[in-house]
Amino acid sequence: MKKVLIVDDGAFMRVLLKGMLTKNNYEVVGEAEDGEIGVQKYKELKPDLVTMDITMPNKDGLEALKEIVAFDPEAVVVMVSAMGQEEYIKEAISSGARSFITKPFDEGELISVIEGID
């Protein structure tokens, strides 16, 4: 069972992602409400996968992504954001994100993207 860390400032989105992932045999080992805590938890928990929002307080998802990839070049990070703009997608992918999901999304789309990474 793959271990997942969810990083999103929205409590509702964390609950939604956790429900979808758990239902599909993923183990949610941690949650973080901003990028700063997300980086700390990544180092502590060493999950197999991270879902990362972009717009968050303290440290945004792009900064957190860069720190996680600098710490672990093999990190698997999927950006999950309401900002579907080209520039953010390009920056996230060039910074090491494995994929990008735009909110709103459904469970099938989430699992398809995650399973397509392996």
C-alpha positions as CSV (number, residue, x, y, z in Angstrom):
1,M,0.0,0.0,0.0
2,K,1.5,3.3,-1.1
3,K,1.9,6.0,1.6
4,V,0.6,9.5,0.7
5,L,1.1,13.0,2.2
6,I,-1.6,15.5,1.5
7,V,-0.6,19.2,1.5
8,D,-3.4,21.6,1.1
9,D,-4.6,24.7,3.1
10,G,-8.2,23.7,2.6
11,A,-9.5,21.3,5.3
12,F,-12.4,20.2,3.1
13,M,-10.0,19.4,0.2
14,R,-7.7,17.4,2.6
15,V,-10.8,15.4,3.8
16,L,-12.0,14.9,0.2
17,L,-8.5,13.7,-1.1
18,K,-8.1,11.4,2.0
19,G,-11.4,9.8,1.3
20,M,-10.7,9.2,-2.4
21,L,-7.2,7.9,-1.7
22,T,-8.2,5.6,1.2
23,K,-11.0,4.1,-0.8
24,N,-8.5,3.2,-3.5
25,N,-6.1,1.4,-1.2
26,Y,-3.7,4.3,-0.5
27,E,-2.6,5.0,3.1
28,V,-2.7,8.7,4.0
29,V,0.2,8.9,6.5
30,G,0.1,12.7,7.0
31,E,-1.6,16.0,6.2
32,A,-0.2,19.6,6.1
33,E,-2.0,22.9,5.8
34,D,0.9,24.8,4.2
35,G,4.1,24.2,2.2
36,E,6.4,24.7,5.2
37,I,4.7,22.0,7.2
38,G,4.5,19.8,4.1
39,V,8.3,19.9,3.6
40,Q,8.9,19.0,7.3
41,K,6.4,16.1,7.1
42,Y,7.9,14.9,3.9
43,K,11.3,14.6,5.5
44,E,9.8,13.0,8.6
45,L,7.3,10.5,7.0
46,K,9.1,9.8,3.6
47,P,5.8,9.1,1.7
48,D,5.6,7.4,-1.7
49,L,3.5,10.2,-3.1
50,V,2.6,13.8,-2.2
51,T,-0.4,15.7,-3.4
52,M,0.5,19.4,-3.3
53,D,-1.8,22.5,-3.6
54,I,-0.1,25.6,-5.1
55,T,-1.7,28.5,-3.4
56,M,-1.1,28.2,0.4
57,P,0.0,30.5,3.2
58,N,3.6,30.6,4.6
59,K,5.2,28.7,1.7
60,D,3.4,28.0,-1.6
61,G,3.3,24.6,-3.3
62,L,5.9,25.5,-5.9
63,E,8.4,26.5,-3.3
64,A,7.6,23.4,-1.2
65,L,7.9,21.2,-4.3
66,K,11.4,22.6,-5.1
67,E,12.5,22.0,-1.5
68,I,11.2,18.4,-1.5
69,V,12.8,17.6,-4.8
70,A,16.1,19.1,-3.6
71,F,15.9,16.9,-0.5
72,D,14.8,13.8,-2.5
73,P,15.2,13.9,-6.3
74,E,13.1,10.7,-6.5
75,A,10.1,12.3,-4.8
76,V,6.7,11.8,-6.5
77,V,4.7,15.0,-6.2
78,V,1.4,15.6,-8.0
79,M,0.3,19.2,-8.0
80,V,-3.4,19.7,-7.2
81,S,-4.7,23.3,-7.7
82,A,-7.5,25.4,-8.9
83,M,-5.0,27.3,-11.0
84,G,-5.0,25.5,-14.3
85,Q,-3.0,28.2,-16.0
86,E,-0.2,27.2,-18.4
87,E,2.6,29.0,-16.5
88,Y,1.9,27.2,-13.2
89,I,1.7,23.8,-14.9
90,K,5.0,24.4,-16.8
91,E,6.8,25.7,-13.7
92,A,5.5,22.8,-11.6
93,I,6.6,20.2,-14.1
94,S,10.0,21.8,-14.8
95,S,10.5,22.0,-11.0
96,G,10.0,18.2,-10.6
97,A,6.3,17.6,-10.3
98,R,5.3,14.3,-11.9
99,S,1.8,15.4,-12.9
100,F,-0.8,18.1,-12.3
101,I,-4.5,17.9,-11.5
102,T,-6.9,20.9,-11.8
103,K,-9.7,21.4,-9.3
104,P,-12.5,20.4,-9.5
105,F,-11.7,16.8,-10.3
106,D,-13.4,13.5,-9.7
107,E,-12.1,10.4,-8.0
108,G,-11.5,8.6,-11.3
109,E,-9.4,11.4,-12.6
110,L,-7.3,11.5,-9.4
111,I,-6.6,7.8,-9.3
112,S,-5.9,7.7,-13.1
113,V,-3.3,10.4,-12.8
114,I,-1.6,8.8,-9.8
115,E,-1.6,5.3,-11.2
116,G,-0.3,6.7,-14.5
117,I,2.9,7.9,-12.8
118,D,4.4,4.5,-12.0
